[in-house]
Structure formats: structure tokens, C-alpha cells
């Protein structure tokens, strides 16, 4: 990668060099630039400096980024439902059953493998999880936004961290709700007896903790009948299994969610077709329906919706 040479101006005097370079080189995060400085890859007048160095104004800053490492993930010709694509981002309608990125026991056949096939330019970036800004569980279908460039990844990651992204889900759960609208704002932690699960019957922590985090979900009942309810859920936080755990701890687990107890009998008057449709589910009845965010380059507000998959439509049709 070629050297980046930037001459500072009088107005830059007093600014930390890492802050200056972060503003001037948006393709690199401040953490990356800090590492470049630590590795002696940033010089002023041919001398290495520290991240805390304050500019005098008028001096040249030279940064020599290391060559990017090629991703170890090999492209695979897997089909993708691409809702939108440009030079910076892609928006995908992920099907149920597709794992987002490689992990324990899953080395091939993930969304990451498919992304590198459909968008070869992403191969050039040093990422073990190329393009992944957020994730969906394997058996959760729906809309997911992908970053194609380091700049997009940095901006979108910060937007998710700042809760500047709106995420709306559709969920199908056992039981019928007494309230048509309700919020759950709880603590969120690993289940004390099952490390695969999460637990939300906890107070919101007063001080940020690595063990207990705050989880906030807003629910709106769309329809309910025969001992099944359809809900629209807005996530204000993005904790692992957040919707699944919140509903299970209310004694309303998602249909098909065997990890959280989602295998129950319906109302005796429920149509046999509805019972069969639920039996055909493979995994939790949860769909990431809509995502709203600002484009990482233009900052224009964008919104994308993925239609309910046929398995969930078959269930919803019996609830009205």
C-alpha cells in the first residue's frame, strides 16, 4: 500500500497526531492508526512519534500502512437474495439456516463465503469476518447490512454502537398477550444453569458490567389467536438472543425455539393446518423485517424491508 503524505496546516496546531490522521484517512480506524504509530509506520520529518504527539502546524506527516492481509475465507458460489448493493454497502435478505460467519464447527457455507463470491473486491480487506457489521442467529431470517469497504465498516460499526440504527423484527410466540404494547428493559446475562441460553429476569445494572448488560425491547402485538401471537419488535439494544430470552422469560417463548422452551400445545380449537405449520418450523420463528440506517458515505437515511418467509406467512394467515 502506498505511503500517505499529508502536510498539516496552521489550524491543525495543538491537535493529536492520531486524531488528525483519523480525520484525514477515514479508511482506517483510530485504533488502526494508533497501531501504525506504535509500529513506527508514522513519521514526522523522518522521525517516529507517539500517538499523543501534538502537531505544530505546517509539518509533513507520513504514514506507511502495511499491506492488507488477504482473507483466509474462500469464496463460495452460494445464492444470495441481494436487496441493495453499491460501492460501499450491500443489504441481504438472509434465509433461515444460513450461518453468518465461520465459527466453532462451521468452516464453510456461511454468508461470509457467499459475500466474497458475489463481491470479489471484499477479498482485499484484512477481515476474518468480511463485511460483517452485525449478525443474525442461524435460524433467524431477514435483513442484514454488509460493509464492502473499511470506511463503511468503521462508520456503520460506530452507528450500531451509538444505537443510531433502527431494527424491527417479527416474532411469533406461544400464548396471547394481555397488553397490545409493552416495553421490556432488563438486565441481560448468561443463564446460570445453561451456558447456551441468556437470562433477563434481572434488574438493569446501575454500572456497566461485562456480566450483566442492559437489554431493551419494545413489543407491539400484530395479531393473536388460537394461543399464538404475532409481534412487531423494535430493538433498542442488540444483545445476543435478546428477543428470544425476553419472551421466554415472560413465559411466551418463540414458536420452534427449543433452546428456550418453544415446544408447547396450542388451543384445542386451533386449526390442524396451523399445528402442522408450526411443526414444520426448523428453529425459532423470528424474522429481521426492517433496518433503517444512514448510508456510511452519503449519510442519507436508508430503509430496507425483507418480506416474511413462506413458513411464517403460513402461520400468520391463521391469526386474523
Buried (B, 14 or more C-beta within 10 A) or exposed (E): EEEBEBEBEEEBEEBBBBBBBBEBBBBBBBEBBBBBBEEEBBBBEEEEBEBEBBBEBEBEBBBBBEEEEEBEBEBBEBEBEBBEBEEBBBBBBBBBEBBBBBEEEEEEBBBBBBBBBBBEEBBBBEBEBBBBBBBBBBBBBBBBBBBBBBBBBBBBBEBBEEEEBBBBBBBBBBBBBEEEEBEBBBBBBBBEEEEEBBBBEBEEBEEEEEEBBBBBBBBBBBBBBBBBBBBBBBBBBBBBBBBBBBBBBBEBBBBBBEBBBBBBEBEEEBEEEBBEBBEEBEBBBBBBBBBBBBBBBEEEEBEBBBEBBEBBEBBBEBBE
